[in-house]
Amino acid sequence: MTIATSVLASRLMVHARLRHIEALVKVRELGSVKRAAQALGLTQPSTTHILHDLERLLDCQLFIRHARGMTPTPIALALLPYARRILESVHACAEVTSAMTTTADSVVRIAAITSAVSGLLTHALQPFSQRHPSIWLNVLETDVREIGELIAQDGIDLALCREPAIVPEGWTFVPLIEDAYVIAAGPLHPLAKRRNLALKTLFKETWILVPSPASPRYAFDQLIEGADANPAVKTVATRSQTILQAFLQQERLITVLPKSMIQHALDRGQLVQLDIALPLYCEPLGMLTPVEGAGAAAIAFSRFLVERLPGLLGRATA
């Protein structure tokens, strides 16, 4: 028998508890009621009762019980992303409340891609915080695919990224800094001090790549397209800047990345930019902000980036 959405929603609003959500998530993560109970600080019978209670509220089975543990049903798998977001929201509420009952009187929620973290925020956060000590900045490093979802959920106040193919309705994109693709290597790489390198020289090296569908991988594909080149590629592909940097420092490897993504490592001498101009276009980094309805703190941070960022970047590269 199908239960009306309004009935289910009413049941959850009246009877659901955060323990229900925690139990659902933990049993899925750990694969058994026993381990979930230990993680939650509950007894196994209590955790079993909580799960049964949630199944009764939803009028459906969430897990299939067997000798090896618990297997989630299709309904449980569909509900898990929402359950995790509920728990994340609880922690976010606690963080904001704690901040605003101590030092902060307002909050700016910022989503930023890795390039924006390295190329923009590492230069802007400290001086902005000094100037506005009562504004709490909550930075979420994410990828461009998740930014649209965060905007739709009213989960952020602004985003630092490249201009999306379709700007979300009610938002606008403001370019902040130009960017360029560069070839990066560790400071001890044999090509690190060579000048006027040619692509054919780079194609003799071993590359470590960012996996598709990411812009650095498309840039690599553009470089080798039509060049009759088949360079060696490391059998590791990652979006993690930490892993990329570690491999580049430890092995004779090169990679192609937006300069902004590794600007912090270049500034500190942890990586080097090889001396070659690439025939590639890299979109500028900028800021997505709502056309109207932004809070005073978000407006202050946006204005700071537009007005002060060029000077901050100039001092950093001087």
TALINSUL-V762486 format. One record per run of one state. SS is the DSSP state (H for helix, E for strand, - for the rest). FROM is the first residue (numbers start at 1). LEN is the number of residues. If there is no record, write none. Layout:
BEGIN
((SS & FROM & LEN) (SS & FROM & LEN))
END
This chain:
BEGIN
((- & 1 & 4) (H & 5 & 11) (- & 16 & 2) (H & 18 & 13) (- & 31 & 2) (H & 33 & 8) (- & 41 & 3) (H & 44 & 15) (- & 59 & 4) (E & 63 & 4) (- & 67 & 2) (E & 69 & 4) (- & 73 & 1) (H & 74 & 27) (- & 101 & 5) (E & 106 & 7) (- & 113 & 1) (H & 114 & 18) (- & 132 & 3) (E & 135 & 7) (- & 142 & 2) (H & 144 & 9) (- & 153 & 5) (E & 158 & 5) (- & 163 & 8) (E & 171 & 7) (- & 178 & 3) (E & 181 & 6) (- & 187 & 12) (H & 199 & 4) (- & 203 & 3) (E & 206 & 4) (- & 210 & 5) (H & 215 & 10) (- & 225 & 7) (E & 232 & 6) (- & 238 & 3) (H & 241 & 10) (- & 251 & 3) (E & 254 & 5) (H & 259 & 9) (- & 268 & 3) (E & 271 & 3) (- & 274 & 11) (E & 285 & 6) (- & 291 & 5) (H & 296 & 22) (- & 318 & 1))
END
